[in-house]
Amino acid sequence: MKRFDGKTAIVTGAASGIGKATAERLASEGADVVLADLNLDGATIVAAAIAREFGVRTHALAFDAGDRDSCRAMVEHAVALLDGLHVLVNNAGIMDWAKAEEYPDDRWERMIRINLSSVFYVSKHALPHLLRTRGAIVNMSSAAGLNGVPYAGGYCAAKAGIIGLTRSQAIEFADRGVRVNAICPGAVDTPLNSVTVPLPDWIEPMKLMGLAPKTGKPSAPAEIAAAVAYLACDEACNVTGTMLSIDGGQTAS
C-alpha cells in the first residue's frame, strides 16, 4: 500500500523544477495528479511521462497564477477531472532582481499576484473540496520569506506573505481536518535559479554571501518533493502550521 493510493493532487508550476519533481513523487506513491502550469506544453509532456512510468491518472491544465479567474477555473476543472481532491501543492512562482529605489510598479504588482495572491485564490477554491476529504495544503515559501534577501524586495514580501497565510489557515482549519504547511527552500538547483533569473552583474556579492548554504551545495528538486510528500501524507496527521526549512543551514544563523 502506497501512501497516496486512491488520493488525488493538484501541483501548480509543475512543468519543471520543484513542481515537476513533486508531481513525480506524489505519483510514484500512488496519487492521481493534475499538473497546472502556464507552460501547458511542458506540463503535458511531464504528465504523459508520469502516467507511463507510474500508471496513475495525470492531466495537464493551463494555469495563469497571475489571474484570479484562472486560479478558480483551474481548481474547478481539476476537481472535476480527479473526482475530488486530497492534496494541493501551491508551487507556482517567479523571481527577479531589482534595486529597491528602481523597482518598477508593474513588476512589484505582478510578483505579488503570482507568488502570493495565487496561493490565496487557489487555496480558497480548493478548500471546500479538501474539507470533504480532510486533505492537506503544502505551500512553497522560501528562505527569503524568513530572512531578507537584498535586491529581491517583491519576492521576499510575497514569500513572507505565504508564511503568514499558511499560519492563519492552519489555525483556522486545524479542528476541521485540513492541514496547511509550508516549505522554505534555500538555494535549489532548478531552471528558475540557473537560467530564468541569473544574478545581475551589478549586484554587490558581499551582500549575498550570507545566503549561501552552509553545506556548500544547493538542494535538488527531489529533496523538496520528498518533504512535500511527507507533509501531505497521513503520517504527518498532527503537523500543521509548520514552516519547514530546507536550506543547507542558510537561515540557521
VMD Tcl script that draws the C-alpha trace (Angstrom):
set ca {
  {0.00 0.00 0.00}
  {1.48 3.30 -1.09}
  {0.96 6.49 0.91}
  {-1.19 8.18 -1.76}
  {-3.09 5.22 -3.21}
  {-6.63 6.35 -4.02}
  {-5.75 10.01 -3.49}
  {-5.64 12.98 -5.83}
  {-3.43 16.04 -6.02}
  {-3.03 19.38 -7.77}
  {0.52 20.68 -8.23}
  {0.94 24.19 -9.64}
  {4.06 25.19 -11.54}
  {4.53 21.52 -12.41}
  {6.18 21.75 -15.82}
  {9.70 21.91 -14.37}
  {11.82 22.18 -11.25}
  {10.29 21.58 -7.82}
  {6.76 21.27 -9.23}
  {7.78 18.58 -11.70}
  {9.69 16.66 -9.02}
  {6.70 16.94 -6.67}
  {4.24 15.64 -9.25}
  {6.59 12.73 -9.93}
  {6.99 11.94 -6.23}
  {3.26 12.00 -5.45}
  {2.52 9.85 -8.50}
  {5.25 7.39 -7.55}
  {3.39 6.89 -4.29}
  {0.04 6.31 -5.97}
  {-1.59 9.72 -6.41}
  {-3.52 10.82 -9.48}
  {-2.17 14.28 -10.31}
  {-3.19 17.43 -12.14}
  {-0.16 19.38 -13.31}
  {-1.10 23.06 -13.69}
  {1.26 25.46 -15.40}
  {1.39 28.47 -17.70}
  {3.65 26.29 -19.87}
  {0.95 23.85 -20.97}
  {3.18 22.10 -23.50}
  {5.79 21.40 -20.85}
  {3.20 20.23 -18.33}
  {1.64 17.95 -20.94}
  {4.97 16.26 -21.66}
  {5.67 15.77 -17.95}
  {2.14 14.47 -17.28}
  {2.40 11.91 -20.07}
  {5.79 10.69 -18.83}
  {4.48 10.34 -15.27}
  {1.43 8.38 -16.39}
  {3.60 5.98 -18.39}
  {6.08 5.44 -15.59}
  {3.77 5.13 -12.61}
  {0.44 4.02 -14.08}
  {-1.61 6.78 -12.48}
  {-4.07 9.26 -13.97}
  {-2.48 12.58 -14.89}
  {-3.86 15.71 -16.51}
  {-2.11 18.89 -17.63}
  {-4.04 22.14 -17.32}
  {-3.20 25.64 -18.49}
  {-2.93 27.93 -15.47}
  {-2.01 31.59 -15.10}
  {-1.11 32.20 -11.47}
  {-1.38 35.94 -12.04}
  {-5.08 35.75 -12.91}
  {-7.59 35.02 -10.15}
  {-10.19 33.76 -12.63}
  {-7.64 31.29 -13.94}
  {-6.98 30.14 -10.37}
  {-10.68 29.42 -9.84}
  {-11.21 27.78 -13.22}
  {-8.16 25.54 -12.82}
  {-9.32 24.21 -9.47}
  {-12.85 23.57 -10.73}
  {-11.56 21.75 -13.82}
  {-9.01 19.75 -11.84}
  {-11.52 18.59 -9.24}
  {-13.91 17.51 -11.99}
  {-11.16 15.53 -13.71}
  {-9.96 13.94 -10.47}
  {-13.38 13.34 -8.91}
  {-12.28 15.09 -5.74}
  {-9.15 16.48 -4.12}
  {-6.89 15.35 -1.28}
  {-3.67 17.35 -1.75}
  {-2.94 20.85 -3.02}
  {0.64 21.96 -3.63}
  {0.94 25.71 -4.29}
  {4.30 25.82 -6.01}
  {3.95 28.24 -8.96}
  {6.10 31.33 -8.64}
  {8.55 33.75 -10.20}
  {11.72 35.53 -9.09}
  {13.51 38.67 -10.22}
  {16.16 41.12 -9.09}
  {15.80 44.90 -8.79}
  {17.17 47.75 -6.70}
  {14.56 48.95 -4.22}
  {14.62 52.56 -5.39}
  {14.22 51.46 -9.01}
  {11.68 48.64 -8.54}
  {9.06 49.06 -11.31}
  {5.49 49.25 -10.03}
  {4.19 46.74 -12.56}
  {6.84 44.18 -11.61}
  {6.00 44.55 -7.91}
  {2.31 44.00 -8.55}
  {2.99 41.02 -10.82}
  {5.28 39.46 -8.21}
  {2.62 39.73 -5.50}
  {-0.15 38.43 -7.79}
  {1.76 35.37 -8.95}
  {3.66 34.44 -5.80}
  {1.16 35.34 -3.08}
  {-2.33 36.11 -4.35}
  {-2.42 32.91 -6.39}
  {-1.80 30.88 -3.24}
  {-4.79 32.55 -1.61}
  {-7.11 32.15 -4.60}
  {-6.18 28.56 -5.44}
  {-6.50 27.57 -1.78}
  {-9.80 29.43 -1.43}
  {-11.39 27.41 -4.22}
  {-9.74 24.13 -3.20}
  {-10.69 24.28 0.47}
  {-14.35 23.17 0.11}
  {-13.10 20.02 -1.59}
  {-10.26 19.46 0.87}
  {-12.71 19.76 3.77}
  {-14.64 16.81 2.34}
  {-11.53 14.62 2.20}
  {-9.74 16.05 5.26}
  {-6.89 16.87 2.93}
  {-3.71 18.90 3.04}
  {-2.19 22.04 1.55}
  {1.56 22.46 1.11}
  {2.68 25.95 0.13}
  {6.07 26.78 -1.32}
  {7.55 29.71 0.55}
  {11.29 30.37 0.70}
  {14.21 31.03 2.98}
  {13.76 34.55 1.57}
  {10.46 34.72 3.42}
  {12.27 34.10 6.70}
  {15.47 36.10 6.19}
  {15.93 39.13 3.99}
  {17.49 38.90 0.53}
  {18.84 42.16 -0.92}
  {17.57 43.30 -4.30}
  {14.57 40.98 -4.06}
  {12.01 43.00 -2.10}
  {8.97 41.80 -4.02}
  {9.99 38.16 -3.79}
  {10.77 38.41 -0.07}
  {7.48 40.16 0.66}
  {5.45 37.59 -1.26}
  {7.19 34.61 0.32}
  {6.82 36.11 3.81}
  {3.15 36.63 2.99}
  {2.82 32.92 2.22}
  {4.16 32.15 5.69}
  {1.54 34.40 7.30}
  {-1.25 32.93 5.15}
  {-0.12 29.39 5.95}
  {-0.16 30.01 9.68}
  {-3.54 31.72 9.55}
  {-5.20 28.93 7.59}
  {-3.51 26.23 9.67}
  {-5.15 27.62 12.80}
  {-8.48 28.23 11.08}
  {-8.80 24.68 9.79}
  {-6.95 22.71 12.48}
  {-10.18 21.43 14.03}
  {-11.82 20.84 10.65}
  {-9.38 18.26 9.34}
  {-7.40 20.25 6.78}
  {-3.69 20.69 7.45}
  {-1.74 23.62 5.98}
  {2.05 23.73 5.96}
  {4.82 25.45 4.01}
  {8.30 24.61 2.87}
  {11.03 27.26 2.86}
  {13.76 26.18 0.44}
  {17.04 27.98 0.14}
  {19.12 27.53 -2.99}
  {17.64 24.82 -5.23}
  {19.15 23.58 -8.48}
  {16.25 24.46 -10.80}
  {15.87 26.26 -14.16}
  {14.33 29.21 -12.27}
  {17.58 29.82 -10.43}
  {20.15 28.85 -13.03}
  {18.60 30.03 -16.29}
  {15.48 32.16 -15.92}
  {16.76 34.68 -13.38}
  {20.56 34.72 -13.44}
  {22.32 37.01 -10.98}
  {22.78 40.51 -12.48}
  {26.37 41.73 -12.68}
  {25.51 44.93 -10.77}
  {24.71 43.08 -7.53}
  {27.27 43.51 -4.75}
  {28.47 39.96 -3.97}
  {29.29 40.75 -0.33}
  {25.60 41.37 0.39}
  {24.73 37.87 -0.80}
  {27.44 35.91 0.98}
  {25.21 35.09 3.94}
  {22.69 33.42 1.64}
  {24.98 30.57 0.67}
  {24.05 27.14 2.08}
  {26.41 26.21 4.90}
  {26.57 22.69 3.48}
  {28.21 24.09 0.38}
  {25.63 22.79 -2.07}
  {22.10 23.60 -3.23}
  {19.20 21.23 -2.69}
  {17.92 19.06 -5.52}
  {14.24 19.38 -6.50}
  {13.68 15.76 -5.45}
  {14.68 16.64 -1.88}
  {11.98 19.31 -1.72}
  {9.48 16.92 -3.30}
  {10.18 14.33 -0.62}
  {9.35 16.89 2.06}
  {6.12 17.82 0.25}
  {5.10 14.16 0.20}
  {5.71 13.84 3.93}
  {3.74 16.96 4.84}
  {0.86 15.89 2.59}
  {0.61 12.29 3.80}
  {-1.27 10.79 6.73}
  {1.97 10.15 8.63}
  {2.05 13.92 9.23}
  {-1.51 13.89 10.61}
  {-0.60 16.16 13.52}
  {1.68 18.50 11.59}
  {0.08 21.81 10.67}
  {1.25 25.42 10.63}
  {4.86 24.29 10.14}
  {7.47 26.16 8.09}
  {9.98 23.51 7.07}
  {13.33 25.00 6.09}
  {15.39 23.06 3.55}
  {18.25 25.45 3.00}
  {21.57 23.86 3.90}
  {21.68 25.87 7.12}
  {21.17 29.23 5.41}
  {18.69 30.51 7.99}
  {20.40 28.88 10.99}
  {22.44 31.98 11.76}
}
mol new
graphics top color blue
foreach p $ca { graphics top sphere $p radius 0.5 }
foreach p [lrange $ca 0 end-1] q [lrange $ca 1 end] { graphics top cylinder $p $q radius 0.2 }
display resetview
